[in-house]
Amino acid sequence: MAACQLSTKGDNPEECPVCLTGFDDLVQRPRTLPCGHTVCTLCSDKLKEQGRVTCPECRVTHAVPEGGQFPVSYTIEAFIRRLRDGKAAEASPPPSAGKGKGAAGSAGKKGAAGLSKKMRSFLQEQEATVVAAITACQEAQSQLDQYEATLTGWVERQQQLEDSLQGLMDQSRSSRELLQQERFRVAPKRKEAKKKEQELQTVREKLRTRATEQEALKVLATVFHLTGEVEQVLEECQQCFPDAGILTTARKVREASSAALEAAKAVQAALETVSTEEPRPQSVPEEPRPQSDPEEPRPQSDPDLTIMEKVQFILKPSLKAEDFRSLTERTRSLLQAGRVFAVHQVEGQRRHARISLEAGRPCLHALADHPPPQGASTLQVSQVVPPSPPCTVFLDLSWPGRAPRRVHIRLSPDTQRGRQFLMLCTGQRGPSYRGTRLYGVWCKGEPAECVYGGDYESNDGTGECVLLPGLEEGGEGRPWRAGDVCGWGRQGVFAITTRDDQDVWRCCVFGEVVEGLHVVAEAAQHSDITEVTVVDCGVVL
C-alpha cells in the first residue's frame, strides 16, 4: 500500500518525506504519485517543472494531471488519523480502580448516559470511511457487471463468426473458451464484492446505534478488520481484471475472422459461384495461449483506469502514424495514460520506446529493454521517427539539487552529425545519450562559453563515439552564437554554446537550441560539470 512509502526518508509516517512537515491542512495533504510514493501538496507544487514532476524517492518523472494536482491519498489520511487517535488514547490516563462504590457508581452513570463526545466523533469518522468503502464496492460491482456483459456479448458474436466461417473455427473456439473462463472468474468476485457491501451496511447500522464504550470498541475493531478485507478485495479486482492476454487474443481472432468472412463474401459476389476453398486471412493469428497459472503473479494494473476503461483500451484497434498527426481524442487519451509504445527490432533484439504527450506534443523517449505493459498500443519506431533531420530532439538535464529540465534542439538537414545525434537521442543503434554526463566547460563565464557532452563510451571526452562515417563532413561554419550545437574532428561528441563571440569562428554546426538554453547556461555555472546528467532524451514527433 502507499502508506509504506511515507517512511522512506524519515521514520515518522505523519510527515512528508521531502519537507518533513506533518500532513495536516489543505496545503500539506498527502498526494500519491503514479509510482506509488507520497508527498505533500506543497512539495508537489514545488517539484513541478514544465508540466512534469520528478519523484524525490525513485526519480521517475510523471506528467502533471490536467487538474494540476495528483490525487489525494485518502487511505494515508485515514491511517494518520488512526495513528493520532491511538496516541491520544495512550496519552490519556486510565480510569482509577478500587475507589469504592463511589467510583463504580460514577462509571455506571457514565455508561448509562451513553457515548462520550470524542467517541461519537470518532464513530462518525469511521462511518464516513465505511460509506466511502461502500461506494467503492458499488462502483466495482458496476464495473464488473459491465465487464461481464461485454464478455457475454463477445462470446455471442464469436459464436456467430464460428457458424459463418469454418476456416478459423479452431482459433475462434479457443478464444471463446478463454472468454468463458474469464467470465466465470468475474462472477465469484462480483458476489464477493456484494457480500462485503452487505457486511459494511450492517456495520454502518451498528455505528449509528447508541452503545456503551465497550460495545463501541468492539464495533470499531470490526470496522478496522472489515475495511481491510474490502481494500484487499478491491485491489484484487483491479489486479485480476481484465486479463489482457485473453482480450487481446479475442480481439485478434475476431478481426482475423471478420476479415476472412468479408474476403469470402467478396470472392463469392465477384465469381458468382460457390468457392470450393474457404479463404484464409493473410496472417493467421497466433494460437491462443492457455490460461495462466493462478499462482503466477498477474500483470500490474493501472490504478488510474477503471476496469471498463482498460477493457476499451485493449479492445480498440492499433494506432497508426496518422493518429499522431491529427491527435485524435483516443490517441490523446492513450498518450496521457502512458499506454503507447514504439517497437524497434534489430538482429532479434526487441526494444521499446515510451511515447508521451507533453505540452500538446507527442514525444518518443529513448529505447529501453523492458517490455511495455500488457494491453498497450504499439507501432513501429520507423512509422513515427523520421529517418534523418530536420527534426526536433530533446535532452533532459539534471544535477544535484535540480529537478530534470528539458532542452529542445532543432537539428539541421543533411549532416552526418545530425543523423547520429538523432540516433543517439532514440537509441536506434544501441547506445543513447540517456545516462551520460557533461564532461567539460570551455571559457566558463566568458564570451564563447560552451559545454561538452555526448561521450557515451567513457563520459570524459576520450571516447570516439562514432556510429556513422564522415562526421567531419558537412555542417555550417559561422561566428560563435549562443545556442549552437556543433562538433569537431572525427569524434562523435558535441558542444553547446551558451554565450556569443563574434571573434571566434565555429564550424560543423548541425543544430540549434530552440528551447531551454537557460538550462544549459545554468549547468555551465554548476560547481562540478560532471554532475550534470542527461536523465532522458528522445525526439518530438
PAFIFI-108745 format. One record per residue (C-alpha): residue in one letter; x, y, z. Coordinates in steps of 0.05 Angstrom, whole numbers, padded with zeros to 5 digits, always signed. Layout:
<atoms>
AXYZ ...
</atoms>
This chain:
<atoms>
M+00000+00000+00000 A+00021+00072-00009 A+00026+00082+00066 C+00091+00042+00065 Q+00123+00096+00023 L+00117+00151+00076 S+00176+00129+00118 T+00229+00122+00064 K+00267+00184+00084 G+00243+00193+00156 D+00215+00148+00209 N+00152+00189+00221 P+00095+00166+00176 E+00056+00230+00193 E+00107+00274+00156 C+00121+00289+00083 P+00186+00253+00065 V+00211+00314+00026 C+00199+00374+00072 L+00189+00333+00137 T+00127+00374+00152 G+00067+00339+00182 F+00008+00324+00136 D-00048+00369+00161 D-00086+00423+00125 L-00102+00432+00051 V-00031+00455+00036 Q+00000+00394+00068 R-00049+00340+00047 P-00015+00275+00023 R-00016+00264-00052 T+00004+00199-00086 L+00047+00199-00149 P+00035+00145-00203 C+00099+00109-00179 G+00066+00099-00110 H+00107+00147-00069 T+00073+00203-00030 V+00089+00277-00020 C+00050+00335+00008 T+00013+00385-00036 L+00063+00440-00025 C+00123+00396-00045 S+00084+00370-00105 D+00075+00442-00129 K+00149+00459-00117 L+00172+00398-00156 K+00133+00417-00219 E+00178+00432-00279 Q+00148+00442-00349 G+00086+00404-00332 R+00123+00345-00300 V+00142+00323-00230 T+00202+00281-00213 C+00191+00234-00154 P+00243+00252-00100 E+00246+00178-00079 C+00255+00137-00143 R+00270+00196-00192 V+00215+00173-00241 T+00185+00231-00279 H+00109+00238-00283 A+00064+00284-00324 V+00021+00330-00281 P-00054+00313-00290 E-00099+00362-00326 G-00128+00386-00260 G-00059+00409-00237 Q-00056+00363-00177 F-00042+00289-00164 P-00097+00251-00126 V-00104+00258-00051 S-00086+00194-00013 Y-00148+00184+00030 T-00120+00117+00054 I-00059+00152+00083 E-00102+00206+00115 A-00144+00153+00149 F-00081+00117+00171 I-00053+00181+00201 R-00119+00195+00237 R-00116+00125+00267 L-00044+00136+00290 R-00061+00203+00322 D-00124+00176+00356 G-00083+00117+00382 K-00031+00163+00410 A-00084+00206+00443 A-00115+00144+00474 E-00047+00122+00501 A-00034+00191+00530 S-00100+00194+00568 P-00094+00165+00639 P-00133+00100+00651 P-00194+00105+00698 S-00176+00095+00772 A-00192+00028+00802 G-00211+00007+00872 K-00241+00073+00895 G-00303+00040+00925 K-00375+00045+00908 G-00369+00119+00890 A-00324+00103+00832 A-00367+00045+00809 G-00429+00088+00814 S-00397+00143+00774 A-00376+00094+00719 G-00445+00066+00717 K-00475+00134+00708 K-00427+00150+00651 G-00445+00085+00616 A-00519+00099+00625 A-00511+00169+00597 G-00485+00139+00531 L-00422+00152+00489 S-00372+00207+00502 K-00367+00265+00453 K-00299+00242+00429 M-00324+00171+00416 R-00385+00197+00378 S-00340+00240+00335 F-00294+00181+00321 L-00354+00137+00304 Q-00377+00189+00254 E-00308+00190+00221 Q-00309+00114+00216 E-00379+00116+00186 A-00352+00163+00132 T-00297+00112+00118 V-00348+00056+00113 V-00392+00098+00066 A-00332+00110+00021 A-00317+00035+00021 I-00390+00020+00004 T-00387+00068-00054 A-00323+00035-00079 C-00356-00033-00073 Q-00416-00009-00113 E-00371+00021-00167 A-00332-00045-00171 Q-00397-00083-00179 S-00419-00036-00234 Q-00353-00044-00270 L-00355-00120-00263 D-00427-00122-00287 Q-00408-00082-00349 Y-00347-00125-00359 E-00387-00188-00353 A-00438-00161-00403 T-00382-00144-00451 L-00353-00214-00445 T-00422-00244-00456 G-00431-00202-00519 W-00363-00223-00545 V-00379-00296-00532 E-00443-00290-00573 R-00411-00253-00631 Q-00353-00302-00631 Q-00403-00360-00636 Q-00436-00326-00696 L-00369-00320-00731 E-00355-00394-00720 D-00421-00412-00752 S-00405-00369-00813 L-00332-00387-00823 Q-00303-00457-00815 G-00232-00439-00834 L-00219-00405-00766 M-00264-00450-00724 D-00208-00477-00680 Q-00179-00410-00663 S-00247-00379-00652 R-00270-00436-00607 S-00207-00429-00565 S-00218-00355-00559 R-00290-00366-00537 E-00269-00416-00485 L-00219-00366-00456 L-00272-00313-00453 Q-00318-00361-00417 Q-00264-00376-00367 E-00254-00302-00356 R-00329-00292-00346 F-00331-00349-00296 R-00275-00315-00258 V-00314-00250-00256 A-00377-00279-00224 P-00345-00300-00157 K-00310-00233-00149 R-00375-00197-00162 K-00410-00239-00109 E-00353-00227-00061 A-00358-00152-00071 K-00434-00156-00059 K-00423-00195+00005 K-00373-00144+00031 E-00422-00088+00015 Q-00475-00122+00057 E-00427-00132+00115 L-00408-00058+00111 Q-00481-00038+00112 T-00490-00080+00175 V-00430-00048+00209 R-00455+00021+00189 E-00520+00008+00226 K-00481-00014+00288 L-00440+00050+00285 R-00505+00090+00287 T-00533+00052+00346 R-00520+00083+00413 A-00479+00036+00457 T-00431+00032+00514 E-00357+00046+00507 Q-00341-00028+00508 E-00391-00044+00453 A-00366+00015+00412 L-00294-00012+00415 K-00318-00080+00391 V-00353-00047+00332 L-00291-00007+00316 A-00249-00070+00316 T-00298-00100+00267 V-00294-00037+00223 F-00218-00039+00220 H-00218-00113+00203 L-00274-00108+00151 T-00247-00046+00116 G-00181-00081+00110 E-00215-00141+00076 V-00253-00094+00030 E-00189-00059+00008 Q-00159-00127-00008 V-00220-00148-00049 L-00220-00083-00088 E-00145-00088-00101 E-00154-00159-00126 C-00208-00136-00174 Q-00163-00083-00203 Q-00104-00130-00209 C-00142-00190-00237 F-00188-00156-00287 P-00184-00151-00345 D-00138-00207-00368 A-00101-00170-00424 G-00077-00235-00456 I-00147-00263-00463 L-00178-00199-00490 T-00120-00186-00538 T-00126-00257-00565 A-00201-00249-00572 R-00192-00184-00610 K-00141-00213-00658 V-00183-00275-00672 R-00245-00233-00683 E-00210-00185-00730 A-00180-00243-00770 S-00246-00280-00773 S-00284-00218-00796 A-00232-00202-00849 A-00234-00273-00875 L-00310-00272-00877 E-00311-00207-00916 A-00260-00234-00964 A-00302-00296-00975 K-00364-00254-00989 A-00326-00211-01039 V-00299-00271-01077 Q-00368-00303-01078 A-00400-00239-01105 A-00346-00230-01158 L-00346-00301-01185 E-00420-00315-01172 T-00401-00385-01155 V-00393-00425-01092 S-00320-00428-01074 T-00293-00497-01061 E-00239-00470-01015 E-00252-00428-00955 P-00207-00366-00957 R-00160-00353-00901 P-00131-00286-00877 Q-00062-00267-00900 S-00035-00271-00829 V-00061-00327-00786 P-00068-00306-00713 E-00025-00338-00661 E-00052-00398-00624 P-00089-00374-00562 R-00045-00383-00502 P-00071-00427-00445 Q-00098-00394-00383 S-00041-00374-00338 D-00029-00409-00272 P-00068-00374-00216 E-00006-00380-00173 E+00034-00336-00220 P+00034-00260-00209 R-00013-00223-00256 P+00006-00162-00297 Q+00010-00098-00258 S-00055-00060-00270 D-00060+00015-00280 P-00092+00045-00217 D-00114+00107-00255 L-00161+00069-00301 T-00226+00033-00285 I-00238-00038-00308 M-00281-00017-00367 E-00231+00037-00388 K-00177-00016-00391 V-00224-00061-00430 Q-00236-00006-00481 F-00162+00008-00488 I-00147-00066-00500 L-00203-00077-00550 K-00192-00015-00592 P-00153-00025-00657 S-00079-00009-00662 L-00055+00062-00672 K-00026+00087-00738 A+00024+00142-00754 E-00033+00187-00779 D-00064+00186-00709 F-00004+00225-00683 R-00011+00279-00736 S-00085+00290-00723 L-00080+00275-00647 T-00150+00245-00643 E-00185+00243-00575 R-00170+00169-00568 T-00096+00179-00585 R-00091+00236-00535 S-00124+00194-00480 L-00076+00135-00493 L-00015+00181-00492 Q-00037+00214-00427 A-00048+00146-00396 G+00022+00124-00415 R-00002+00066-00457 V+00031+00080-00525 F+00099+00048-00542 A+00141+00044-00605 V+00176-00022-00622 H+00246-00029-00653 Q+00276-00096-00671 V+00346-00107-00698 E+00380-00175-00704 G+00330-00209-00659 Q+00335-00156-00604 R+00268-00125-00589 R+00266-00058-00552 H+00210-00009-00536 A+00205+00067-00530 R+00152+00102-00490 I+00112+00157-00526 S+00085+00212-00481 L+00044+00275-00492 E+00078+00337-00464 A+00055+00409-00476 G+00009+00382-00530 R+00066+00348-00569 P+00078+00273-00575 C+00149+00255-00552 L+00185+00189-00564 H+00234+00173-00508 A+00298+00133-00517 L+00290+00059-00528 A+00295+00012-00468 D+00300-00063-00459 H+00239-00071-00413 P+00174-00092-00447 P+00111-00047-00448 P+00052-00064-00403 Q+00003-00116-00429 G-00053-00084-00470 A-00011-00024-00490 S-00018+00003-00561 T+00045-00007-00602 L+00072+00013-00670 Q+00140+00011-00704 V+00193+00065-00689 S+00203+00074-00764 Q+00130+00095-00770 V+00138+00156-00727 V+00212+00175-00724 P+00240+00210-00786 P+00299+00174-00818 S+00341+00238-00816 P+00336+00311-00796 P+00307+00363-00798 C+00271+00347-00734 T+00269+00369-00661 V+00302+00326-00606 F+00307+00336-00531 L+00355+00325-00473 D+00331+00326-00401 L+00387+00353-00357 S+00392+00346-00281 W+00444+00355-00227 P+00442+00351-00150 G+00391+00399-00123 R+00356+00409-00191 A+00298+00370-00220 P+00305+00349-00293 R+00291+00404-00344 R+00284+00397-00418 V+00327+00426-00474 H+00298+00424-00545 I+00347+00422-00603 R+00328+00432-00675 L+00374+00391-00720 S+00394+00418-00788 P+00383+00376-00850 D+00435+00337-00890 T+00491+00328-00839 Q+00520+00262-00813 R+00528+00292-00743 G+00454+00310-00743 R+00435+00239-00764 Q+00480+00209-00709 F+00453+00258-00657 L+00382+00235-00675 M+00402+00161-00669 L+00433+00174-00600 C+00371+00210-00576 T+00327+00150-00596 G+00377+00093-00584 Q+00362+00061-00651 R+00434+00037-00660 G+00440+00012-00588 P+00473+00067-00546 S+00438+00132-00527 Y+00452+00196-00490 R+00408+00173-00432 G+00452+00165-00370 T+00512+00203-00399 R+00543+00264-00366 L+00571+00331-00389 Y+00646+00328-00381 G+00673+00398-00391 V+00663+00473-00396 W+00704+00519-00441 C+00713+00594-00426 K+00668+00589-00365 G+00636+00657-00350 E+00667+00689-00412 P+00646+00701-00485 A+00646+00636-00526 E+00627+00595-00464 C+00604+00524-00482 V+00593+00456-00450 Y+00617+00389-00476 G+00578+00323-00474 G+00557+00262-00513 D+00614+00214-00494 Y+00571+00152-00483 E+00633+00108-00481 S+00674+00139-00425 N+00639+00203-00402 D+00704+00242-00402 G+00715+00263-00475 T+00764+00208-00492 G+00714+00162-00527 E+00707+00162-00602 C+00631+00154-00601 V+00625+00142-00676 L+00563+00108-00705 L+00566+00137-00775 P+00624+00151-00822 G+00640+00221-00848 L+00624+00260-00784 E+00677+00312-00803 E+00639+00329-00867 G+00582+00379-00873 G+00555+00427-00821 E+00552+00503-00823 G+00611+00549-00807 R+00594+00616-00774 P+00614+00662-00717 W+00603+00633-00647 R+00530+00642-00628 A+00494+00622-00563 G+00451+00561-00574 D+00493+00530-00629 V+00503+00454-00626 C+00567+00433-00660 G+00621+00380-00665 W+00693+00375-00687 G+00741+00326-00719 R+00724+00252-00724 Q+00695+00246-00653 G+00620+00239-00643 V+00616+00283-00581 F+00581+00351-00583 A+00586+00422-00555 I+00530+00471-00538 T+00549+00544-00536 T+00518+00588-00483 R+00549+00657-00499 D+00561+00695-00564 D+00630+00713-00590 Q+00635+00745-00659 D+00711+00739-00659 V+00710+00663-00657 W+00691+00622-00718 R+00656+00556-00707 C+00650+00501-00759 C+00608+00437-00761 V+00545+00469-00732 F+00490+00418-00741 G+00435+00443-00694 E+00408+00499-00651 V+00376+00501-00582 V+00305+00527-00592 E+00280+00518-00520 G+00317+00511-00454 L+00382+00547-00468 H+00379+00577-00398 V+00382+00505-00371 V+00448+00494-00407 A+00474+00561-00383 E+00457+00543-00311 A+00491+00476-00319 A+00554+00511-00344 Q+00556+00551-00279 H+00548+00489-00235 S+00608+00477-00189 D+00621+00408-00219 I+00600+00400-00292 T+00610+00324-00288 E+00550+00321-00241 V+00504+00345-00297 T+00468+00283-00324 V+00425+00270-00385 V+00369+00233-00348 D+00327+00225-00411 C+00327+00240-00485 G+00285+00230-00547 V+00251+00262-00606 V+00190+00306-00614 L+00143+00272-00663 
</atoms>
